[in-house]
Amino acid sequence: MRLLATEMARLPIGRFAPSPTGELHLGSLTTALASYCHIKSLGGQWRLRIEDTDTLRCSPLSSNQILKDLTALGLHWDGPLLYQSERTSIYNDYLSQLTALSYGCDCSRAALKDYAERHPLSTAVYPRLCLKRQLNRHQHKLRLQLPNYQIGFLDGIQGPQWQNPQTLQGDMVVRRADGIINYILAVSIDDALQGITHVMRGLDIMPMTCAQIAIMQMLGLSAVNHWYHLPLVLNPFGQKLSKQNLATPIDTSHPSDLLAQALRLLNQPSVDLDTPERMLAQAIEQWTLEPLLGQQQLI
């Protein structure tokens, strides 16, 4: 079993990395606010990255609205704004270092469903049907062989975690047949290249964390020092508040009220209703992880 090594202390740098498949909702706002207040409470910087590699689903209009909403709420980012859609060549350059561990695949969902029905005892996430076929890497989707051993990390909210990337994710698709880079590869590279030391994101992403750690290790990239997976905001039906579940976009016409609502959801000490900038300054000064520890959902 391998435990992620702690690197030398660096300037704390956090990030918010929304995918512009729609506008921000209350769930994504709480993530943005928590990551901002936490990293600022440590004297660090807060970066903004637009994760728009999936150009078929992402919209420049949504990207622009996200920027407007964050600005209206006083959530100003440090450093340059980064768009993943402009970095495909960077991802492919790094992917070329993983040739020995990746392979082309033409398995469809229907083919994988048929295999699962014919092999009910198989526990593999992906049964490696294409591993030895030597398909053209540029004409088919590309899968990466994740390691089959336990990797551990200390989550600052959820506690110690041990995960086996192969058991959880299998051989993950890192580039689609149309050339679009998948989330797990892009986020691994960008977190390293942006010098991210503290990642705070939703609990639904935690099963991918050790896959990300493994990819960063494979590429010799600087590791993230601190991980935090926030409890999820649920809708009245007990579902994660998300665009897929038709979560209502936030309305920043009353930004101070919206910030107060998000801080209440995060179980933070109350702040005076004031300008967004003054409310954020007070929220940063009072920021605490204590009421979030071990929680799975925010109500």
ABEGO torsion letter per residue (X at the ends): XBBBBBBBBBBBBBBBBBBBAEBBBAAAAAAAAAAAAAAAAAGBBBBBBBBAABAAABBAAAAAAAAAAAAAAGBBBBEBBBBAAAAAAAAAAAAAAAAAABBBBABBAAAAAAAAAABAABABABAGAAAAAGBBAAABBBBBBBBBBBBBBBBAAAEBBBBBAAAAAEBBBABBAAGBBBAAAAAAAAAAAAGBABBBBBAAAAAAAAAAAAAAAAAGBBBBABBBBBBBBBBAAGBBBBAAAGBBBBBAABAAAAAAAAAAAAGBBBBBBBBAAAAAAAAAAABBAAAABGBABBX
